[in-house]
Amino acid sequence: MKIALLATDPDLYSHKRLMEEGVKRGHEMIFLKATNCYMSITDKVPTIHYRGGFVIDAVDAVIPRLRPKHTFYGAAVLRHFELMGAYCLNGSLAIPRARDKLRAMQLLARKGIALPKTGFANSPADSKDLIQMVGGAPLIIKLLEGTQGSGVMLADTNKTAESMIDALKTLGANFLVQEFISEAQGKDIRCFVLGGKVIASMERQAVSGEFRSNIHRGGTASPVEITAEEKRIAVQAAKVMGLSVAGVDIIRSNTGPKILEVNSSPGLEGIEGSTEKNIAGQIIAYLEKQTERNKQPSLFNNLIRAIQSDKTEG
């Protein structure tokens, strides 16, 4: 099987592991930098070209791992692969849906999935009510464009929260205001969902003096047993986003587990290191099964998947 890894940096741990496991299982693996791909859009056969004039064809499957800043262009490239009949591990509709934090929270809320209290407003004139909406300070202010803990701030008092909101609105930034779950004590849980199942989970602990538990922020990870309810909402959250592979972040509160975020390109280093599970190998094995099923009329199958993905949102 010919598998393309659509990403940016070939030296990332996650990308090296996926390439390694694909080769180990006998597949032809190619790394494609998303921004080096360009598309021929005609009413004939769709094609993708690569920098230097190379034509990319006969790809059986694509593993997309797009940086947030490349979401729009990367999704367009992925959509072209879908038109060419390739099976895409996460689809061109699902990735932008999950990347839009506000849209994702709205979709999860509509399906009745537990979330921290969250508010969103357009004007600084609404700051006081927005703060009270989520229970007052301390509270979290989260930029919609942030990733890996960047753009996430803690306001200790209502006055501080008002000042931060006013400053961000003056700058034209879009952000969410969210309740702070103090009882979590700087911990959250990353559930790794693959094909509708939680295949691994880890607890992340923030370093002393830090409320963000992201590994990139110095947080530590350890394996954790999760409850049936935590498994259920993690799987449901990935399904609502339309993702076959997802990192679902859960926080434990006094009123039960709540979804913090759904990541469409979850890293493998922390979860493999803490659980000692071969996550990359399981992803390739899942891809093999799905690609085998995809060997019926490709364009028809991709159209059906696109329709189903739209229905998931609707």
C-alpha positions as CSV (number, residue, x, y, z in Angstrom):
1,M,0.0,0.0,0.0
2,K,1.2,3.5,-0.7
3,I,0.6,5.8,2.2
4,A,1.2,9.6,2.2
5,L,1.9,11.5,5.4
6,L,0.7,15.0,4.8
7,A,2.4,17.3,7.3
8,T,5.2,19.9,7.5
9,D,8.1,18.7,9.6
10,P,9.5,15.2,8.9
11,D,11.6,15.3,12.0
12,L,8.8,15.4,14.6
13,Y,8.6,12.3,16.8
14,S,5.0,11.5,15.7
15,H,5.9,11.7,12.0
16,K,9.0,9.6,12.3
17,R,7.1,6.9,14.3
18,L,4.3,6.7,11.7
19,M,6.8,6.5,8.8
20,E,8.7,3.8,10.7
21,E,5.7,1.7,11.5
22,G,4.4,2.0,8.0
23,V,7.6,0.7,6.5
24,K,7.8,-2.0,9.2
25,R,4.4,-3.3,8.0
26,G,5.5,-3.4,4.4
27,H,4.0,-0.2,3.0
28,E,5.5,2.4,0.8
29,M,5.6,5.6,2.9
30,I,6.0,9.1,1.4
31,F,6.3,12.3,3.4
32,L,4.5,15.2,1.7
33,K,5.0,18.8,3.0
34,A,1.4,20.2,2.7
35,T,2.5,23.6,1.5
36,N,4.6,22.1,-1.3
37,C,1.6,20.4,-2.8
38,Y,-0.5,22.2,-5.4
39,M,-3.6,21.2,-7.3
40,S,-4.9,20.9,-10.8
41,I,-8.6,21.7,-10.6
42,T,-10.4,20.8,-13.8
43,D,-13.5,18.9,-14.9
44,K,-11.2,16.0,-15.9
45,V,-9.2,13.8,-13.6
46,P,-8.1,15.7,-10.5
47,T,-4.3,15.7,-9.8
48,I,-1.9,16.9,-7.2
49,H,1.5,18.2,-8.1
50,Y,4.5,18.6,-5.8
51,R,7.2,21.3,-5.9
52,G,9.6,20.5,-8.7
53,G,6.8,19.5,-11.1
54,F,6.2,15.9,-9.8
55,V,2.7,14.5,-10.2
56,I,1.4,12.5,-7.2
57,D,-0.8,9.7,-8.1
58,A,-1.9,6.2,-7.0
59,V,-1.9,7.1,-3.3
60,D,-4.0,4.6,-1.4
61,A,-4.2,6.4,1.9
62,V,-3.3,9.8,3.5
63,I,-2.4,10.5,7.1
64,P,-3.0,14.3,7.6
65,R,-1.1,16.0,10.4
66,L,-1.6,19.7,9.6
67,R,-0.3,22.6,11.6
68,P,-3.1,25.0,12.7
69,K,-1.8,27.8,10.5
70,H,-1.9,25.5,7.5
71,T,-5.5,24.3,8.2
72,F,-7.2,26.0,5.3
73,Y,-4.6,25.1,2.6
74,G,-3.9,21.6,4.0
75,A,-7.7,20.8,4.1
76,A,-7.9,21.9,0.4
77,V,-5.0,19.5,-0.5
78,L,-6.7,16.7,1.6
79,R,-10.0,17.3,-0.2
80,H,-8.2,16.8,-3.5
81,F,-6.8,13.5,-2.3
82,E,-10.4,12.5,-1.4
83,L,-11.5,13.4,-4.9
84,M,-8.7,11.2,-6.3
85,G,-10.1,8.2,-4.3
86,A,-7.5,8.1,-1.5
87,Y,-8.7,7.1,2.0
88,C,-8.0,10.0,4.4
89,L,-7.6,9.0,8.1
90,N,-9.2,12.3,9.1
91,G,-11.3,14.1,6.5
92,S,-11.1,17.6,5.0
93,L,-14.4,18.6,6.7
94,A,-13.6,17.2,10.1
95,I,-10.2,18.8,10.6
96,P,-11.3,22.5,10.2
97,R,-14.4,21.7,12.3
98,A,-12.3,20.6,15.2
99,R,-9.7,23.4,14.8
100,D,-12.4,26.0,15.2
101,K,-12.6,26.1,19.0
102,L,-15.9,28.0,19.1
103,R,-17.6,25.9,16.5
104,A,-16.4,22.7,18.1
105,M,-17.8,23.8,21.6
106,Q,-21.1,24.7,20.0
107,L,-21.4,21.3,18.3
108,L,-20.4,19.4,21.4
109,A,-22.9,21.4,23.5
110,R,-25.7,20.7,21.0
111,K,-25.1,17.0,21.4
112,G,-25.3,17.3,25.2
113,I,-21.7,16.6,25.9
114,A,-20.5,18.1,29.2
115,L,-18.2,21.2,28.9
116,P,-16.9,23.9,31.2
117,K,-19.2,26.9,31.2
118,T,-18.1,29.0,28.2
119,G,-18.9,32.4,26.9
120,F,-18.2,34.4,23.7
121,A,-19.0,38.0,23.0
122,N,-18.2,40.7,20.4
123,S,-18.0,43.8,22.5
124,P,-16.0,44.9,25.6
125,A,-19.3,46.4,26.7
126,D,-20.5,42.9,27.6
127,S,-17.4,42.0,29.6
128,K,-19.1,42.1,33.1
129,D,-22.0,39.9,32.1
130,L,-19.7,37.5,30.2
131,I,-17.6,37.0,33.3
132,Q,-20.6,36.3,35.5
133,M,-21.9,33.9,32.8
134,V,-19.1,31.5,33.6
135,G,-19.2,31.9,37.3
136,G,-16.8,34.8,37.8
137,A,-13.0,34.8,38.5
138,P,-10.8,32.9,38.6
139,L,-11.5,32.1,34.9
140,I,-9.8,31.1,31.7
141,I,-9.4,33.3,28.7
142,K,-8.6,31.2,25.6
143,L,-7.7,32.6,22.2
144,L,-9.4,30.8,19.4
145,E,-6.2,30.6,17.4
146,G,-4.1,29.2,20.2
147,T,-2.5,25.8,20.3
148,Q,-0.5,23.6,22.7
149,G,-1.4,25.9,25.6
150,S,-0.4,29.1,23.9
151,G,-3.0,31.9,24.1
152,V,-4.6,30.4,27.2
153,M,-4.6,32.8,30.2
154,L,-5.8,32.7,33.8
155,A,-7.5,35.8,35.3
156,D,-7.5,35.7,39.1
157,T,-10.0,38.5,39.7
158,N,-13.0,39.9,37.9
159,K,-11.1,43.2,37.5
160,T,-8.1,41.5,35.8
161,A,-10.5,39.5,33.6
162,E,-12.2,42.8,32.5
163,S,-8.9,44.4,31.7
164,M,-7.7,41.4,29.7
165,I,-11.0,41.1,27.7
166,D,-11.0,44.8,27.0
167,A,-7.3,44.7,25.8
168,L,-8.0,41.6,23.6
169,K,-11.1,43.2,22.0
170,T,-9.1,46.4,21.3
171,L,-6.6,44.2,19.4
172,G,-9.4,42.5,17.5
173,A,-8.7,39.1,18.9
174,N,-11.3,36.3,19.1
175,F,-11.4,34.4,22.4
176,L,-13.5,32.3,24.7
177,V,-14.1,32.9,28.4
178,Q,-14.3,29.7,30.3
179,E,-14.9,28.6,33.9
180,F,-11.7,27.6,35.8
181,I,-12.0,24.1,37.3
182,S,-9.9,24.6,40.4
183,E,-10.5,21.1,41.8
184,A,-8.6,19.6,38.9
185,Q,-5.4,21.0,40.5
186,G,-3.6,21.5,37.2
187,K,-4.4,18.0,35.9
188,D,-6.3,16.8,32.8
189,I,-6.6,13.6,30.9
190,R,-5.7,13.0,27.2
191,C,-7.8,10.2,25.7
192,F,-6.4,8.8,22.4
193,V,-9.4,7.8,20.2
194,L,-8.9,5.6,17.2
195,G,-11.8,4.2,15.1
196,G,-14.4,4.9,17.8
197,K,-12.4,3.4,20.7
198,V,-10.2,4.9,23.4
199,I,-6.9,2.9,22.8
200,A,-4.8,4.8,25.4
201,S,-5.1,7.5,28.0
202,M,-2.7,9.5,30.1
203,E,-3.0,12.0,32.9
204,R,-1.1,15.3,32.4
205,Q,0.1,17.3,35.4
206,A,1.1,20.9,35.1
207,V,4.5,22.0,36.6
208,S,4.4,24.0,39.9
209,G,3.0,27.5,39.4
210,E,1.5,26.6,36.0
211,F,-2.2,25.8,35.3
212,R,-1.6,24.5,31.8
213,S,-0.8,20.8,31.7
214,N,0.4,20.6,28.1
215,I,3.6,18.5,27.7
216,H,5.0,21.3,25.5
217,R,4.6,23.6,28.6
218,G,6.7,21.3,30.8
219,G,3.8,19.2,32.0
220,T,4.4,15.5,33.0
221,A,2.4,12.5,31.8
222,S,1.6,9.2,33.4
223,P,-0.8,6.3,32.4
224,V,-4.3,6.6,34.0
225,E,-7.3,4.4,34.3
226,I,-10.4,6.2,33.0
227,T,-14.0,5.6,33.8
228,A,-16.7,4.3,31.5
229,E,-18.3,7.8,31.4
230,E,-14.9,9.3,30.4
231,K,-14.5,6.8,27.6
232,R,-18.1,7.4,26.4
233,I,-17.7,11.2,26.2
234,A,-14.3,11.0,24.6
235,V,-15.6,8.6,21.9
236,Q,-18.7,10.7,21.4
237,A,-16.7,14.0,21.1
238,A,-14.5,12.5,18.4
239,K,-17.6,11.2,16.6
240,V,-19.3,14.7,16.7
241,M,-16.2,16.2,15.1
242,G,-16.1,13.4,12.5
243,L,-12.6,12.3,13.4
244,S,-11.2,8.8,13.2
245,V,-8.2,9.8,15.1
246,A,-8.4,12.3,17.9
247,G,-6.8,13.4,21.1
248,V,-9.7,14.3,23.4
249,D,-8.8,16.3,26.5
250,I,-11.0,15.8,29.6
251,I,-10.9,17.6,32.9
252,R,-12.3,16.0,36.1
253,S,-14.6,18.3,38.0
254,N,-16.9,18.0,41.1
255,T,-19.8,17.6,38.7
256,G,-18.2,15.0,36.5
257,P,-15.8,14.8,33.5
258,K,-16.0,17.7,31.0
259,I,-14.5,18.0,27.5
260,L,-11.8,20.7,27.2
261,E,-10.8,20.2,23.6
262,V,-10.7,17.8,20.6
263,N,-7.4,17.6,18.8
264,S,-7.3,16.4,15.2
265,S,-3.5,15.8,15.1
266,P,-2.7,14.4,18.6
267,G,1.0,13.9,19.3
268,L,2.3,10.4,19.9
269,E,5.4,11.1,22.0
270,G,3.7,11.7,25.3
271,I,1.1,9.0,25.0
272,E,3.5,6.3,23.7
273,G,6.1,7.2,26.3
274,S,3.7,7.2,29.3
275,T,1.7,4.1,28.3
276,E,4.4,2.1,26.5
277,K,1.8,1.3,23.8
278,N,2.6,1.2,20.1
279,I,0.1,3.8,19.0
280,A,1.7,4.5,15.7
281,G,1.5,0.8,14.8
282,Q,-2.2,0.7,15.8
283,I,-2.9,3.7,13.5
284,I,-1.2,2.0,10.5
285,A,-3.2,-1.3,11.3
286,Y,-6.4,0.7,11.4
287,L,-5.5,2.4,8.1
288,E,-5.0,-1.0,6.5
289,K,-8.5,-2.1,7.4
290,Q,-10.2,1.1,6.3
291,T,-8.3,1.2,3.0
292,E,-9.3,-2.4,2.2
293,R,-12.9,-1.4,2.7
294,N,-12.3,1.7,0.5
295,K,-11.4,-0.5,-2.5
296,Q,-15.0,-0.2,-3.9
297,P,-15.7,2.7,-6.3
298,S,-13.6,5.4,-4.7
299,L,-15.4,8.6,-5.7
300,F,-18.7,7.2,-4.6
301,N,-17.3,6.2,-1.2
302,N,-15.7,9.6,-0.6
303,L,-19.0,11.3,-1.6
304,I,-20.8,9.2,1.0
305,R,-18.2,10.0,3.7
306,A,-18.5,13.7,2.9
307,I,-22.4,13.5,3.2
308,Q,-22.1,11.6,6.5
309,S,-19.6,14.1,7.8
310,D,-22.0,17.0,7.0
311,K,-24.8,15.1,8.7
312,T,-22.7,14.7,11.8
313,E,-22.5,18.5,12.1
314,G,-26.1,18.9,11.2
